[in-house]
Amino acid sequence: MVLADHAPGDSMEPAFEGLRKAIESMDIDVCGHTISVTVSIGMCKNIPDSLHEGLKSADDHLYTAKRQGRNRLVSDTCRLD
């Protein structure tokens, strides 16, 4: 979980999308076997009145990303894959 309430408006989506792509491009050696991993990210850009509401929104977006096929970023304003 990352809380970045002082980050400039649109700076977080490109940062998290870059992280997603970097993870996707990695090859990881585990006991002599190469594996690849991906990450789904749920992001709440429009911060609501409470932390609980913000976490629920991000969590809902995470599960949307997983339902849509994983390895993607879903936020209040975008769906990137």
Secondary structure as UniProt FT lines:
FT   TURN            5..6
FT   TURN            9..11
FT   HELIX           12..24
FT   STRAND          28..30
FT   TURN            31..32
FT   STRAND          33..35
FT   STRAND          41..43
FT   HELIX           51..67
FT   TURN            68..69
FT   STRAND          73..75
FT   STRAND          79..80
//
